Amino acid sequence: MAVWIQAQQLQGDALHQMQSLYGQHFPIEVRHYLSHWIESQLWDAIDLENPQEEFKAKRLLDSLIQELQNKAEHQVGEDGFLLKIKLGHYANQLKSTYDRCPLELVRCIKHILYTEQRLVREATNSSSPVGGMLDSMSQKYQQINQAFEELRLLTQDTENDLRKLQHNQEYFIIQYQESLRIQAQLSSLAALPPADRQLREPTLLSKRATVEAWLTREANTLQKYRLDLAEKHQKTLQLLRKQQTIILDDELIQWKRRQQLAGNGGPPEGGLDILQSWCEKLAETIWQNRQQIRRAEHLRQQLPIPGPIEELLNELNSTITDIISALVTSTFIIEKQPPQVLKTQTKFAATVRLLVGGKLNVHMNPPQVKATIISEQQAKALLKNENTRNDSSGEILNNNCVMEYHQTTGTLSAHFRNMSLKRIKRSDRRGAESVTEEKFTILFESQFSVGSNELVFQVKGRVPFLVPDKVLWPQLCDAINMKYKAEVQSNRGLSEENLVFLAQKAFSSSSNNPDDYRSMTMTWSQFNRESLPGRNFTFWQWFDGVMELTKKHLKPHWNDGAILGFVNKQQAQDMLMSKPNGTFLLRFSDSEIGGITIAWVAENPNKRMVWNLMPYTTKDFSIRSLADRISDLNHLLFLYPDKPKDEVFSKYYTPPLSKAVDGYVKPQIKQVVPDFATANPDPTSGNPTYMDQGASPAPVNHHHPYNMYQNIADPILDAEGEFDLDDTMDVARHVEELLRRPVESQWGGQQS
C-alpha cells in the first residue's frame, strides 16, 4: 500500500507530527496530488553530499514542477478552477525556492518520506509492509552499494598483491641474473692456473649454491603468489558476475519492462541515471580487474614458471572478456522508443544510449548508429544468431546518427529526430492474419572499440517478439485497465464490477463471481480476431471504441462517476425498476462500437418499464454534447441512484444563446424524444418558444405533455423503445438551415 494512503489514516499526535512536516517549503497539497509520482522517484539514488549530483536533483525538481502543471491543466469545473490556480501557484513557489539549490528539495522530500514511514510503522506496530516500496528500495540499494564496496576492497587487495608480486619477481630476476654472473665466473676459471682456480672456486660454488637455493624457494613463492592472486581474481569475478546479473538482469530488465508498460499507458519508466551510475561502476571495476589480469599474464610471460597458472590466467581472461561483453551489449539501450504504430511518410523519433560509453571512453571515437526496419521473422532469426544477410523489410530515411557525448550528464547517446518510413515490404500473410497483425521492429546497430582497439563490439538494440499465445484474464485486466486510464487520462480506472462485465462479454458468460474468471485465459483470436457472439466486431474493437468515445467526449463525466458504462441492458433494467420514475443511467452500448445509451424508468399504460435510447456516438456528440442532450430531455430527472441531474451535469451545460442581432436569430438544436417531450417554457412569457418547437428533431405533442405511452407503431422508436437519433437528424439540419435565414423574410408573415 502507498505510504501516503497509510499516512492519511494516522491519528492524534502522529497525525500532528505528520502535518508539521509540511508548510511553505513543501505544501501538503503537493504531497497529496502527486503522491504516486513522489513515491515512485529514486530519491535515495542522489548523494546529498556530492555537489556533482546537483544536476540529477535539478531534473527531479523540473519533473516535479511539470507534474504539478500537468495536474493543474486537467482540473475542470468550478472546484477544479480553484485547484488549478492553487497548484499553479505551488509550482511557481517550489521553482522559486529550490531552483538554485535543488539538492535541498531532495533532502526535504527524503526527510518527509522517511518520517512518514516511521510514523506509520509506529502506529501499526509493524515493520514489514509499512514503508512498502521505499523501504525495500532502500534495502535493495544498500545491498547493491555494499556489493560495490566489497568489490572495491577486493580490487584494491588484488592490486596490492599484484604490486607485491611484481616487486618480488623483479628482485627474483635480479638474483637470477646474479646466478648467471656467478656461473659465468665459474666458467672463466678454466682459463686460470690451477692454484688460482682452487683458491676462488670454492667461494663461487658456495655463492652459486646459496643463490640457486634461494631462487628455488623464491620460484615456489612466486608461483604461490600467482596462484593466490588468480584465486582472488576468481572470487572477484564471481562477485562481479553476481552484481552484474542483479543490475542487468533485474534492474535494467525491470526498467525495460516499465518502458514497455509506459507505452501501453503505464506510469513513466523513470530515469536512467541510477542505472547508468551502477553500470559505470561495473565497467570501472571490470576494466581494473581486466588490466590486473593482463599485467599478471605479462609477468608470467616475463618469467615463465612451470605450473597451472597459464591455464588459470587464460580462463580468467576469457571470463572477464565475457563479463565486459555482456555489460557493453546489454547497456546499449533504446532510451526513447519509436512509436508503436508507424505510418509511411510520417516523421518519428528515437533515442539510443550507451550507459557505459563515457566510462569506457567510447566517445573519444564517437560511433555511428544505424536504424533499419525488420520483420518478425528476421528479428527471431537475429535472436538465434542466424545470418539474415543484412536484409531489411523497408526503407527508413535519416536512419544514421553519430553518438554524442554530453559532458554535463556524462551520457553518450544518439538522437534520431527526423526518421521517416519511406516504404515497407510486407510478407505473404497466411490464414486469418490481418495487415494490422503483421509486426516489425526498428533495429539499431553500431560498432565501436574499447581500450585502444583491444576489444571491438557489435551491438544491436531491439525489442524481441515475445508475445504469448494466450494470457490469464487477471493479467489482461491489469493491461486494459492501465490502457484505459492512460487513454482517457483519468485516475478513475475500471472497478471489479466493470471487469466482471468485460469478462462476461469476453467469455460469453453470465457469472457475476470474479473468482470464476481468475484462472481463465484469453487467446489472441478471442481478443481481436473472432467476433463477439451475434456481433460483427471483436472484443478489442468494442473496448477500443469505448475508450475513444470516452476520451473524446465523456472524460469529465467518467471522472465525476456519472457514467456507469459497463452495464448490460438487463442489469440496467434491474437497477432502475426499484427507483422513482425519471431515474436514468448511462451505459455503453452492447450493439454498437463507440456508443453510449441512456436507460430510464417511466410509466406505461399497464406497468412501469425501462426504456433505452438509441446509442449516441462521436458523430452525435460533435453536434451536441451529452450534458446538453440530458438537459434537453425533461423526463430525465435523477441520475442513478438518486442525484438530481442538474446537480451532476449543469456545470457542463452550454450557456443560453443571445437574442437576435441585426435581424438574425442564431439556430439552436434541441433533442426531443417522441412520446416523452414537454415544451421548454420561456422564462419571460411562460409560453413555449417558437425556436424550441421548430428546432425539435421530431414532432412534439403539446396536448399530452407527459404522455408515457409506448408507441410501437412509430418508426423512430423500435420494439424495445430505442430511439434512432440518426434517422431524425436530417429534419434537424433542415430546420437549422431555415433558422439561418433573416427573420423578416422567413417568418415575418407568421408572427402575430
Solvent accessible surface area in square Angstrom, and as a share of the most:
residue,aa,sasa,rsa
1,M,144,0.64
2,A,42,0.32
3,V,3,0.02
4,W,12,0.04
5,I,87,0.44
6,Q,31,0.14
7,A,0,0.00
8,Q,85,0.38
9,Q,119,0.53
10,L,10,0.05
11,Q,149,0.66
12,G,47,0.45
13,D,99,0.52
14,A,22,0.17
15,L,49,0.25
16,H,119,0.53
17,Q,69,0.31
18,M,6,0.02
19,Q,84,0.38
20,S,84,0.54
21,L,19,0.09
22,Y,23,0.09
23,G,32,0.31
24,Q,159,0.71
25,H,80,0.36
26,F,1,0.01
27,P,9,0.06
28,I,61,0.31
29,E,49,0.22
30,V,0,0.00
31,R,1,0.00
32,H,81,0.36
33,Y,77,0.29
34,L,6,0.03
35,S,24,0.15
36,H,124,0.55
37,W,27,0.09
38,I,1,0.00
39,E,5,0.02
40,S,47,0.30
41,Q,32,0.14
42,L,50,0.25
43,W,4,0.02
44,D,44,0.23
45,A,20,0.16
46,I,8,0.04
47,D,73,0.38
48,L,31,0.16
49,E,139,0.62
50,N,51,0.26
51,P,104,0.66
52,Q,146,0.65
53,E,21,0.09
54,E,73,0.33
55,F,61,0.26
56,K,27,0.11
57,A,0,0.00
58,K,63,0.27
59,R,97,0.35
60,L,24,0.12
61,L,0,0.00
62,D,61,0.32
63,S,45,0.29
64,L,0,0.00
65,I,14,0.07
66,Q,92,0.41
67,E,50,0.23
68,L,0,0.00
69,Q,73,0.33
70,N,59,0.30
71,K,45,0.19
72,A,7,0.06
73,E,117,0.53
74,H,97,0.43
75,Q,40,0.18
76,V,87,0.50
77,G,32,0.30
78,E,140,0.63
79,D,117,0.60
80,G,6,0.06
81,F,123,0.51
82,L,117,0.58
83,L,31,0.15
84,K,79,0.33
85,I,100,0.51
86,K,91,0.38
87,L,0,0.00
88,G,24,0.23
89,H,106,0.47
90,Y,27,0.10
91,A,1,0.01
92,N,100,0.51
93,Q,40,0.18
94,L,0,0.00
95,K,90,0.38
96,S,95,0.61
97,T,62,0.36
98,Y,12,0.04
99,D,51,0.26
100,R,227,0.83
101,C,52,0.31
102,P,2,0.01
103,L,21,0.11
104,E,73,0.33
105,L,0,0.00
106,V,0,0.00
107,R,98,0.36
108,C,22,0.13
109,I,2,0.01
110,K,33,0.14
111,H,111,0.50
112,I,3,0.01
113,L,4,0.02
114,Y,88,0.33
115,T,17,0.10
116,E,0,0.00
117,Q,2,0.01
118,R,97,0.35
119,L,2,0.01
120,V,3,0.01
121,R,72,0.26
122,E,99,0.45
123,A,59,0.46
124,T,74,0.43
125,N,141,0.72
126,S,39,0.25
127,S,89,0.58
128,S,82,0.53
129,P,83,0.52
130,V,3,0.02
131,G,0,0.00
132,G,24,0.23
133,M,84,0.37
134,L,10,0.05
135,D,44,0.23
136,S,65,0.42
137,M,20,0.09
138,S,32,0.21
139,Q,108,0.48
140,K,65,0.27
141,Y,14,0.05
142,Q,101,0.45
143,Q,104,0.46
144,I,3,0.02
145,N,73,0.38
146,Q,104,0.46
147,A,18,0.14
148,F,17,0.07
149,E,78,0.35
150,E,80,0.36
151,L,1,0.00
152,R,131,0.48
153,L,95,0.47
154,L,26,0.13
155,T,8,0.05
156,Q,86,0.38
157,D,54,0.28
158,T,1,0.00
159,E,26,0.12
160,N,71,0.37
161,D,42,0.22
162,L,0,0.00
163,R,144,0.52
164,K,109,0.46
165,L,3,0.02
166,Q,68,0.30
167,H,121,0.54
168,N,29,0.15
169,Q,0,0.00
170,E,83,0.37
171,Y,105,0.40
172,F,13,0.06
173,I,45,0.23
174,I,107,0.54
175,Q,36,0.16
176,Y,95,0.36
177,Q,99,0.44
178,E,49,0.22
179,S,11,0.07
180,L,82,0.41
181,R,113,0.41
182,I,1,0.00
183,Q,74,0.33
184,A,62,0.48
185,Q,57,0.25
186,L,20,0.10
187,S,73,0.47
188,S,64,0.41
189,L,4,0.02
190,A,82,0.64
191,A,96,0.74
192,L,55,0.27
193,P,74,0.46
194,P,81,0.51
195,A,73,0.57
196,D,60,0.31
197,R,73,0.27
198,Q,126,0.56
199,L,140,0.70
200,R,119,0.43
201,E,60,0.27
202,P,80,0.51
203,T,78,0.45
204,L,15,0.08
205,L,71,0.35
206,S,67,0.43
207,K,99,0.42
208,R,67,0.24
209,A,61,0.47
210,T,90,0.52
211,V,18,0.10
212,E,84,0.37
213,A,46,0.36
214,W,60,0.21
215,L,17,0.09
216,T,85,0.49
217,R,145,0.53
218,E,28,0.13
219,A,23,0.18
220,N,98,0.51
221,T,45,0.26
222,L,0,0.00
223,Q,22,0.10
224,K,123,0.52
225,Y,62,0.24
226,R,9,0.03
227,L,47,0.24
228,D,51,0.26
229,L,5,0.02
230,A,2,0.02
231,E,103,0.46
232,K,69,0.29
233,H,0,0.00
234,Q,55,0.24
235,K,113,0.48
236,T,0,0.00
237,L,5,0.02
238,Q,130,0.58
239,L,30,0.15
240,L,0,0.00
241,R,113,0.41
242,K,129,0.55
243,Q,2,0.01
244,Q,10,0.05
245,T,62,0.36
246,I,54,0.28
247,I,0,0.00
248,L,10,0.05
249,D,83,0.43
250,D,62,0.32
251,E,19,0.08
252,L,2,0.01
253,I,89,0.45
254,Q,86,0.38
255,W,4,0.01
256,K,70,0.29
257,R,129,0.47
258,R,95,0.35
259,Q,17,0.08
260,Q,84,0.38
261,L,52,0.26
262,A,30,0.23
263,G,40,0.38
264,N,46,0.23
265,G,22,0.21
266,G,12,0.12
267,P,72,0.45
268,P,101,0.64
269,E,37,0.17
270,G,40,0.38
271,G,45,0.43
272,L,3,0.02
273,D,27,0.14
274,I,20,0.10
275,L,6,0.03
276,Q,10,0.05
277,S,28,0.18
278,W,7,0.02
279,C,0,0.00
280,E,35,0.16
281,K,89,0.38
282,L,0,0.00
283,A,0,0.00
284,E,76,0.34
285,T,15,0.09
286,I,0,0.00
287,W,53,0.19
288,Q,82,0.36
289,N,0,0.00
290,R,10,0.04
291,Q,64,0.29
292,Q,5,0.02
293,I,1,0.00
294,R,102,0.37
295,R,85,0.31
296,A,8,0.06
297,E,38,0.17
298,H,110,0.49
299,L,10,0.05
300,R,33,0.12
301,Q,108,0.48
302,Q,94,0.42
303,L,26,0.13
304,P,94,0.59
305,I,28,0.14
306,P,128,0.80
307,G,46,0.45
308,P,76,0.48
309,I,3,0.02
310,E,84,0.38
311,E,129,0.58
312,L,38,0.19
313,L,7,0.03
314,N,85,0.43
315,E,94,0.42
316,L,3,0.02
317,N,60,0.31
318,S,62,0.40
319,T,32,0.19
320,I,0,0.00
321,T,38,0.22
322,D,80,0.41
323,I,2,0.01
324,I,0,0.00
325,S,34,0.22
326,A,43,0.34
327,L,0,0.00
328,V,0,0.00
329,T,57,0.33
330,S,39,0.25
331,T,0,0.00
332,F,6,0.02
333,I,4,0.02
334,I,11,0.06
335,E,49,0.22
336,K,111,0.47
337,Q,64,0.29
338,P,21,0.13
339,P,67,0.42
340,Q,138,0.61
341,V,117,0.67
342,L,45,0.22
343,K,139,0.59
344,T,61,0.36
345,Q,128,0.57
346,T,65,0.38
347,K,138,0.59
348,F,15,0.06
349,A,30,0.23
350,A,1,0.01
351,T,11,0.07
352,V,0,0.00
353,R,7,0.03
354,L,1,0.00
355,L,0,0.00
356,V,0,0.00
357,G,0,0.00
358,G,14,0.13
359,K,81,0.35
360,L,13,0.07
361,N,90,0.46
362,V,4,0.02
363,H,39,0.17
364,M,144,0.64
365,N,115,0.59
366,P,69,0.43
367,P,8,0.05
368,Q,102,0.45
369,V,0,0.00
370,K,94,0.40
371,A,0,0.00
372,T,24,0.14
373,I,5,0.03
374,I,5,0.02
375,S,14,0.09
376,E,31,0.14
377,Q,116,0.52
378,Q,34,0.15
379,A,0,0.00
380,K,89,0.38
381,A,19,0.14
382,L,25,0.13
383,L,69,0.35
384,K,140,0.59
385,N,141,0.72
386,E,90,0.40
387,N,132,0.68
388,T,28,0.16
389,R,172,0.63
390,N,149,0.77
391,D,54,0.28
392,S,37,0.24
393,S,5,0.03
394,G,8,0.08
395,E,63,0.28
396,I,11,0.06
397,L,73,0.36
398,N,98,0.51
399,N,28,0.15
400,N,79,0.41
401,C,27,0.16
402,V,72,0.41
403,M,2,0.01
404,E,88,0.40
405,Y,70,0.27
406,H,65,0.29
407,Q,146,0.65
408,T,115,0.67
409,T,45,0.26
410,G,16,0.16
411,T,13,0.08
412,L,1,0.00
413,S,4,0.02
414,A,0,0.00
415,H,53,0.23
416,F,6,0.03
417,R,152,0.56
418,N,70,0.36
419,M,0,0.00
420,S,13,0.08
421,L,8,0.04
422,K,94,0.40
423,R,123,0.45
424,I,46,0.24
425,K,120,0.51
426,R,111,0.40
427,S,57,0.37
428,D,135,0.70
429,R,109,0.40
430,R,207,0.76
431,G,85,0.82
432,A,68,0.53
433,E,61,0.27
434,S,46,0.30
435,V,63,0.36
436,T,119,0.69
437,E,22,0.10
438,E,24,0.11
439,K,70,0.30
440,F,46,0.19
441,T,16,0.09
442,I,11,0.06
443,L,8,0.04
444,F,0,0.00
445,E,48,0.21
446,S,10,0.07
447,Q,99,0.44
448,F,11,0.05
449,S,31,0.20
450,V,2,0.01
451,G,23,0.22
452,S,111,0.71
453,N,111,0.57
454,E,68,0.31
455,L,25,0.12
456,V,88,0.50
457,F,14,0.06
458,Q,131,0.58
459,V,3,0.02
460,K,77,0.33
461,G,5,0.05
462,R,64,0.23
463,V,54,0.31
464,P,55,0.35
465,F,25,0.10
466,L,146,0.73
467,V,99,0.57
468,P,81,0.51
469,D,124,0.64
470,K,116,0.49
471,V,43,0.25
472,L,78,0.39
473,W,11,0.04
474,P,45,0.28
475,Q,105,0.47
476,L,19,0.09
477,C,10,0.06
478,D,100,0.52
479,A,32,0.25
480,I,5,0.03
481,N,37,0.19
482,M,33,0.15
483,K,43,0.18
484,Y,0,0.00
485,K,72,0.31
486,A,39,0.30
487,E,45,0.20
488,V,0,0.00
489,Q,103,0.46
490,S,11,0.07
491,N,133,0.68
492,R,71,0.26
493,G,19,0.19
494,L,14,0.07
495,S,49,0.32
496,E,93,0.42
497,E,124,0.56
498,N,14,0.07
499,L,35,0.17
500,V,17,0.10
501,F,9,0.04
502,L,0,0.00
503,A,0,0.00
504,Q,21,0.09
505,K,32,0.13
506,A,14,0.11
507,F,30,0.13
508,S,78,0.50
509,S,38,0.24
510,S,102,0.66
511,S,32,0.20
512,N,107,0.55
513,N,70,0.36
514,P,37,0.23
515,D,86,0.45
516,D,72,0.37
517,Y,5,0.02
518,R,121,0.44
519,S,92,0.60
520,M,68,0.30
521,T,50,0.29
522,M,4,0.02
523,T,48,0.28
524,W,103,0.36
525,S,29,0.19
526,Q,59,0.26
527,F,29,0.12
528,N,37,0.19
529,R,92,0.34
530,E,94,0.42
531,S,60,0.39
532,L,15,0.08
533,P,98,0.62
534,G,83,0.80
535,R,97,0.35
536,N,136,0.69
537,F,9,0.04
538,T,9,0.05
539,F,0,0.00
540,W,56,0.20
541,Q,83,0.37
542,W,1,0.00
543,F,0,0.00
544,D,49,0.25
545,G,9,0.09
546,V,2,0.01
547,M,3,0.01
548,E,58,0.26
549,L,1,0.01
550,T,0,0.00
551,K,72,0.30
552,K,119,0.51
553,H,55,0.24
554,L,0,0.00
555,K,52,0.22
556,P,37,0.23
557,H,8,0.04
558,W,0,0.00
559,N,68,0.35
560,D,62,0.32
561,G,40,0.38
562,A,5,0.04
563,I,0,0.00
564,L,54,0.27
565,G,0,0.00
566,F,7,0.03
567,V,14,0.08
568,N,44,0.23
569,K,66,0.28
570,Q,108,0.48
571,Q,59,0.26
572,A,1,0.00
573,Q,76,0.34
574,D,90,0.46
575,M,52,0.23
576,L,0,0.00
577,M,71,0.31
578,S,93,0.60
579,K,54,0.23
580,P,82,0.52
581,N,56,0.29
582,G,5,0.05
583,T,0,0.00
584,F,0,0.00
585,L,1,0.00
586,L,1,0.00
587,R,8,0.03
588,F,0,0.00
589,S,3,0.02
590,D,28,0.15
591,S,64,0.41
592,E,67,0.30
593,I,75,0.38
594,G,11,0.10
595,G,1,0.01
596,I,0,0.00
597,T,3,0.01
598,I,0,0.00
599,A,0,0.00
600,W,2,0.01
601,V,0,0.00
602,A,3,0.02
603,E,68,0.31
604,N,25,0.13
605,P,73,0.46
606,N,143,0.73
607,K,137,0.58
608,R,65,0.24
609,M,41,0.18
610,V,12,0.07
611,W,1,0.00
612,N,7,0.03
613,L,1,0.01
614,M,49,0.22
615,P,17,0.11
616,Y,1,0.00
617,T,25,0.15
618,T,54,0.31
619,K,115,0.49
620,D,3,0.01
621,F,14,0.06
622,S,82,0.53
623,I,61,0.31
624,R,39,0.14
625,S,46,0.30
626,L,3,0.02
627,A,1,0.01
628,D,7,0.04
629,R,5,0.02
630,I,0,0.00
631,S,39,0.25
632,D,12,0.06
633,L,4,0.02
634,N,55,0.28
635,H,19,0.08
636,L,0,0.00
637,L,86,0.43
638,F,69,0.29
639,L,9,0.05
640,Y,52,0.20
641,P,61,0.39
642,D,99,0.51
643,K,100,0.42
644,P,63,0.39
645,K,21,0.09
646,D,75,0.39
647,E,124,0.56
648,V,19,0.11
649,F,0,0.00
650,S,53,0.34
651,K,112,0.47
652,Y,48,0.18
653,Y,55,0.21
654,T,85,0.49
655,P,102,0.64
656,P,131,0.82
657,L,77,0.38
658,S,73,0.47
659,K,168,0.71
660,A,55,0.42
661,V,97,0.56
662,D,129,0.67
663,G,28,0.27
664,Y,112,0.43
665,V,30,0.17
666,K,117,0.50
667,P,41,0.26
668,Q,41,0.18
669,I,32,0.16
670,K,32,0.14
671,Q,5,0.02
672,V,19,0.11
673,V,1,0.01
674,P,11,0.07
675,D,33,0.17
676,F,7,0.03
677,A,13,0.10
678,T,30,0.18
679,A,33,0.26
680,N,40,0.20
681,P,92,0.58
682,D,29,0.15
683,P,132,0.83
684,T,121,0.70
685,S,66,0.43
686,G,55,0.53
687,N,91,0.47
688,P,61,0.38
689,T,38,0.22
690,Y,122,0.46
691,M,42,0.19
692,D,26,0.13
693,Q,78,0.35
694,G,26,0.25
695,A,3,0.02
696,S,12,0.08
697,P,4,0.02
698,A,7,0.05
699,P,119,0.75
700,V,36,0.21
701,N,73,0.37
702,H,85,0.38
703,H,163,0.73
704,H,109,0.49
705,P,54,0.34
706,Y,164,0.62
707,N,32,0.16
708,M,52,0.23
709,Y,127,0.48
710,Q,48,0.21
711,N,57,0.29
712,I,98,0.50
713,A,95,0.73
714,D,25,0.13
715,P,127,0.80
716,I,36,0.18
717,L,8,0.04
718,D,55,0.29
719,A,78,0.60
720,E,97,0.44
721,G,0,0.00
722,E,24,0.11
723,F,1,0.00
724,D,32,0.17
725,L,5,0.03
726,D,70,0.36
727,D,94,0.49
728,T,4,0.02
729,M,7,0.03
730,D,103,0.53
731,V,77,0.44
732,A,2,0.01
733,R,108,0.39
734,H,114,0.51
735,V,24,0.14
736,E,37,0.16
737,E,77,0.35
738,L,46,0.23
739,L,5,0.02
740,R,124,0.45
741,R,114,0.41
742,P,47,0.30
743,V,28,0.16
744,E,121,0.54
745,S,92,0.60
746,Q,49,0.22
747,W,28,0.10
748,G,36,0.35
749,G,85,0.82
750,Q,116,0.52
751,Q,115,0.51
752,S,162,1.05
